[in-house]
Amino acid sequence: MKLSNESIRNKINRGQLSFIGFDQKRLHKRLERTQNIIGRPERRTLNFALAAKNSQCLHSEDGARLDYTGRIIIPSGSLIPDDTKTTLFRKAYAYSPERISTDTELEIHEPVVFGGAMIHHFGHFLTDTLSRLWILRELPPEIRIVFLTHAGQTLDFFLKRAWIRDTLSAFGINHERIILVDRPTIFRNIIVPQPAIEHAFRIYSAYTTSYEYAAERFETASANGPYIYLSRSMLASDPRGCRSDEQALEQRLAANGFKILHPETMTIAEQVSTFRSASVVAGMIGSAFHNSLFVENPNLQIIYLAEENIYERYLIIDGAKMYKSTYVNCIQSARLGSELVRTLDVNSACHEIFERI
């Protein structure tokens, strides 16, 4: 998708990011393919768009997929290598057929906004589902928002999750404003905003302020103190699998003034409030850290305990915000037979965390 004339591509602000223990060449490659775009995301208005029940893209009048409406926008040019583009393309359109039937059951003529894919994974909901909603501040408050899904989920399936319901409410969206496509539908006047966050590679930093505005509308939650550790040790299934090491780390942190929090037991308002009021938030890298999108707190330090390969989405978000972040390579993986075993270097993690308080 072309950038508007006033848009400028910049690398993310690396002065706010620190890296401990990483291979510098591999890290450089990851940083080189990230962009913080100064300018406005594109806005299109379509007078004809098809939507199907199980496609995460809109389609044109002849049923062809409109790739720029996909959940993952794949950058053009040399920003990422061709083999990565191929992998992303398969992932982006796994739930979006290249062409759909033009037979429809419903036609909607009122002006609506395309919100993209409705996703019930916590991190992807924050970074993907909400990414096009910057446009709402420019539109009438009653305009309805169109969301797509790929597995036939109902609106109730999503809204019964309090964190989804409360987050949408903070963006000014109640159930009456949502059109979740459940049948072949024609839209005759649909506004399609470009995402403010484009997968793991590009971010329109000025347009992530929509998250900060939404944060002001969450119910007030009490602060949890200046030093926070976000724990994964109570998760029923944790792919990072360092539970015993993490519990040992938590004991040492708690003895030194850290409050140990388990995000899965907190409301979204409590999570956002924690990030907005804390001085230091540390933890094993994961989706809970995407709460930083709601933060306008230049005094915040985030400390990620990570492996060698860092997902670029964390980098672009950190690089677009005002806080400081440190990535510590202190999680190692080894395969024992068919099992992948991860270990957390507790001493290294403690040292780097205590250095920053």
C-alpha positions in Angstrom: 0.0 0.0 0.0 1.4 3.4 -1.0 2.2 6.0 1.6 0.6 9.4 1.5 2.9 12.2 0.3 3.4 13.6 3.8 4.5 10.2 5.2 8.1 9.7 6.0 9.7 6.3 6.7 12.0 6.3 9.8 13.7 3.4 11.5 12.4 3.0 15.0 13.9 5.1 17.8 16.7 2.8 18.9 17.8 5.2 21.6 15.0 4.0 23.8 15.9 0.3 23.4 18.7 -1.6 25.0 19.8 -5.2 24.3 21.8 -7.4 26.6 23.4 -10.7 25.4 22.1 -10.8 21.8 23.9 -11.6 18.6 24.5 -8.2 17.1 24.3 -9.2 13.5 21.0 -11.0 13.9 19.6 -8.2 16.0 20.7 -5.6 13.4 18.7 -7.5 10.7 15.6 -7.4 12.8 16.0 -3.7 13.5 16.6 -2.9 9.9 13.3 -4.2 8.8 11.2 -2.1 11.2 9.8 1.3 10.4 8.2 4.1 12.3 6.2 6.1 9.8 5.6 9.7 10.5 2.4 10.6 8.7 -1.2 9.6 8.3 -2.3 6.0 7.5 -4.3 5.8 4.3 -8.1 6.0 4.2 -10.2 4.6 1.4 -13.9 4.7 0.8 -15.4 1.9 -1.3 -18.8 2.0 -2.9 -18.8 -1.8 -3.3 -17.3 -4.4 -1.1 -18.2 -8.1 -0.6 -17.7 -9.8 2.8 -18.1 -13.5 3.4 -18.8 -15.4 6.7 -15.4 -17.1 6.9 -13.0 -14.7 5.1 -10.8 -12.2 7.0 -10.6 -9.9 3.9 -13.0 -7.8 1.9 -13.6 -8.7 -1.7 -14.3 -6.7 -4.9 -17.4 -6.8 -7.1 -16.1 -9.8 -9.0 -15.3 -11.7 -5.8 -11.5 -11.1 -5.9 -9.7 -10.6 -2.6 -8.7 -7.1 -1.6 -5.3 -7.8 -0.1 -5.0 -4.4 1.6 -7.9 -5.3 3.8 -6.1 -8.4 5.3 -5.1 -8.9 8.8 -1.4 -8.9 7.8 -0.3 -6.1 5.5 2.8 -7.3 3.7 5.3 -4.5 3.0 6.4 -4.0 -0.6 9.9 -3.4 -1.7 13.1 -4.7 0.0 12.0 -4.2 3.7 11.7 -7.9 4.3 13.3 -10.8 2.3 11.2 -12.7 -0.3 11.2 -16.0 1.6 9.7 -14.2 4.6 7.1 -12.5 2.4 6.1 -16.0 1.1 5.6 -17.3 4.6 3.7 -14.1 5.6 1.5 -14.4 2.5 0.4 -17.9 3.5 -0.2 -16.8 7.0 -2.0 -13.6 6.0 -4.5 -15.3 3.7 -4.9 -18.7 5.3 -8.5 -17.7 6.2 -9.1 -15.5 3.2 -9.8 -17.3 -0.2 -8.4 -15.6 -3.3 -11.9 -15.4 -4.7 -15.4 -15.8 -3.2 -18.9 -16.3 -4.7 -20.7 -13.1 -5.6 -24.0 -14.4 -4.4 -25.1 -12.4 -1.4 -27.9 -12.5 1.3 -27.6 -9.0 2.7 -26.9 -5.5 1.3 -26.0 -2.6 3.6 -26.2 1.0 2.2 -25.4 3.0 5.3 -21.9 4.4 5.8 -19.8 1.9 7.9 -16.2 1.5 8.9 -14.0 -1.6 8.3 -12.5 -2.8 11.5 -10.8 -5.8 10.1 -10.5 -9.2 11.8 -12.1 -9.8 15.2 -9.6 -12.0 17.1 -9.9 -13.4 20.6 -6.2 -13.9 21.3 -5.3 -11.2 23.8 -2.1 -9.8 22.1 -3.5 -10.0 18.5 -6.7 -8.4 19.6 -4.8 -5.4 20.9 -2.4 -5.1 18.0 -4.6 -6.3 15.1 -8.3 -5.9 15.9 -7.8 -2.4 17.4 -5.3 -1.2 14.8 -7.7 0.4 12.4 -9.8 2.1 15.0 -7.8 5.4 15.0 -10.3 6.5 12.3 -13.2 6.6 14.8 -12.1 9.9 16.3 -12.7 11.5 12.8 -16.2 10.0 12.3 -19.7 10.4 13.8 -20.0 8.5 17.1 -22.9 6.4 15.9 -21.2 4.9 12.8 -21.1 1.2 12.8 -18.0 -1.0 12.5 -17.6 -4.1 10.4 -15.6 -7.0 11.7 -14.8 -10.3 10.1 -13.9 -13.6 11.6 -12.8 -16.9 10.1 -14.3 -19.7 12.3 -18.0 -18.8 12.4 -17.8 -17.2 15.9 -20.8 -15.2 17.0 -20.7 -11.7 18.5 -21.6 -13.2 21.9 -18.5 -15.5 21.6 -16.4 -12.4 21.7 -18.4 -10.1 24.0 -18.7 -12.7 26.8 -15.0 -12.1 27.3 -14.9 -9.1 29.7 -11.6 -7.9 28.5 -12.8 -7.7 24.9 -16.1 -6.0 25.9 -14.4 -3.5 28.2 -11.7 -2.6 25.6 -14.2 -2.0 22.9 -16.2 0.1 25.3 -13.2 2.2 26.0 -13.0 2.8 22.2 -16.7 3.9 22.3 -18.0 0.7 20.8 -21.0 -1.1 22.2 -22.6 -4.2 20.7 -25.1 -2.1 18.7 -22.3 -0.5 16.7 -20.8 -3.9 15.7 -21.5 -5.7 12.5 -19.9 -9.1 12.7 -20.3 -10.6 9.2 -22.2 -13.9 9.5 -23.5 -14.2 5.9 -22.5 -13.0 2.4 -22.9 -9.3 2.5 -22.5 -6.3 0.1 -21.4 -3.0 1.6 -22.2 0.0 -0.5 -20.3 2.7 1.5 -17.5 1.3 3.6 -14.5 3.3 4.9 -11.3 1.2 5.0 -8.6 2.7 7.2 -5.0 1.5 6.9 -3.9 -0.2 10.2 -1.7 1.9 12.5 0.3 -1.2 13.2 1.2 -3.3 10.2 2.1 -6.8 11.5 5.6 -6.7 12.8 7.3 -4.2 10.6 5.6 -0.8 10.4 3.9 1.4 12.8 2.3 4.9 12.4 3.3 6.2 15.8 1.1 9.3 15.9 -1.9 7.2 15.3 -1.3 4.8 18.2 -2.6 7.7 20.4 -6.0 6.2 19.9 -5.0 3.6 22.5 -4.0 6.4 24.9 -7.3 8.2 24.5 -9.1 4.9 25.1 -7.1 4.3 28.2 -8.7 7.4 29.8 -12.1 5.7 29.4 -11.3 2.6 31.4 -12.7 2.4 34.9 -10.2 3.7 37.4 -8.1 0.9 38.9 -5.8 1.2 41.9 -2.1 1.4 41.2 0.0 -1.7 42.0 3.2 0.1 43.0 6.4 1.2 41.2 8.0 -2.2 40.6 6.0 -4.9 38.8 6.8 -8.4 37.6 4.3 -10.0 35.2 4.3 -13.7 35.9 3.5 -16.6 33.6 3.9 -19.2 36.3 0.2 -19.7 36.8 -0.7 -20.2 33.2 -2.2 -23.7 32.6 -0.2 -24.1 29.4 2.9 -22.0 28.8 4.9 -22.5 25.6 7.9 -20.8 27.2 7.9 -23.5 29.9 10.2 -22.1 32.6 7.8 -22.4 35.5 10.2 -23.6 38.2 12.9 -21.1 37.2 10.4 -18.3 37.1 9.1 -19.1 40.5 12.6 -18.9 41.9 13.0 -15.5 40.2 9.8 -14.3 41.6 10.8 -15.1 45.2 14.0 -13.0 44.8 12.1 -10.1 43.2 9.4 -10.1 45.8 12.0 -10.0 48.5 13.4 -6.8 46.9 10.2 -4.8 46.6 8.6 -6.2 43.4 4.9 -7.0 43.2 4.2 -10.2 41.4 1.1 -10.0 39.2 -0.6 -12.6 37.0 -2.2 -10.7 34.1 -4.7 -13.5 33.3 -6.3 -12.8 36.7 -6.7 -9.1 36.2 -9.2 -7.0 34.3 -8.0 -5.1 31.3 -8.5 -1.8 33.2 -6.2 -3.1 36.0 -3.5 -4.2 33.5 -3.6 -0.8 31.7 -3.5 1.1 35.0 -0.5 -1.0 36.1 1.5 0.0 33.0 0.5 3.7 33.2 1.5 4.1 36.9 4.6 1.8 37.3 8.2 2.8 37.1 9.5 -0.7 36.1 7.6 -3.6 34.5 9.5 -6.8 34.0 8.7 -10.3 32.9 9.1 -13.0 30.3 8.2 -11.6 27.0 4.6 -12.2 26.0 1.3 -10.6 24.9 0.6 -8.9 28.3 3.3 -6.4 27.4 1.2 -5.1 24.5 -0.7 -3.2 27.2 2.1 -0.7 26.7 0.2 0.6 23.7 -2.1 2.4 26.2 0.8 4.1 28.0 1.9 7.7 27.9 4.5 7.4 30.6 8.1 8.5 29.8 9.3 7.4 33.2 8.4 3.8 32.6 11.0 1.1 32.0 10.1 -2.2 30.5 12.4 -5.2 31.0 11.8 -8.2 28.7 13.3 -11.6 29.6 13.7 -13.1 26.2 15.3 -15.6 23.9 17.7 -14.8 21.0 14.9 -14.3 18.4 12.7 -11.3 19.3 9.4 -10.8 17.5 9.6 -7.4 15.7 6.2 -6.3 16.9 7.6 -5.6 20.4 10.4 -3.6 18.8 8.1 -1.4 16.7 5.8 -0.7 19.6 8.6 0.1 22.0 10.3 2.3 19.4 7.2 4.3 18.8 6.5 5.0 22.5 8.2 7.3 25.0 9.2 4.8 27.6 12.5 2.9 27.7 12.8 -0.8 27.2 15.5 -3.4 27.8 15.7 -6.9 26.3 17.7 -9.4 28.2 18.7 -12.7 26.4 18.4 -15.0 29.4 16.1 -17.8 28.2 17.7 -20.8 26.5 16.1 -23.6 24.6 17.3 -27.2 24.1 15.6 -30.2 22.5 15.6 -33.4 24.5 14.3 -36.0 22.1 10.9 -34.7 20.9 10.6 -32.2 23.8 11.7 -28.6 23.8 13.0 -27.6 27.2 13.5 -24.0 28.1 15.5 -22.7 31.0 15.6 -19.2 32.5 19.0 -17.8 33.8 17.7 -16.5 37.1 20.9 -14.9 38.2 21.3 -13.0 34.9 17.6 -11.9 35.0 18.0 -10.6 38.6 21.2 -8.8 37.9 19.8 -6.9 34.9 16.5 -6.1 36.6 18.1 -4.8 39.8 20.6 -2.7 37.7 17.6 -0.7 36.6 15.7 0.1 39.8 
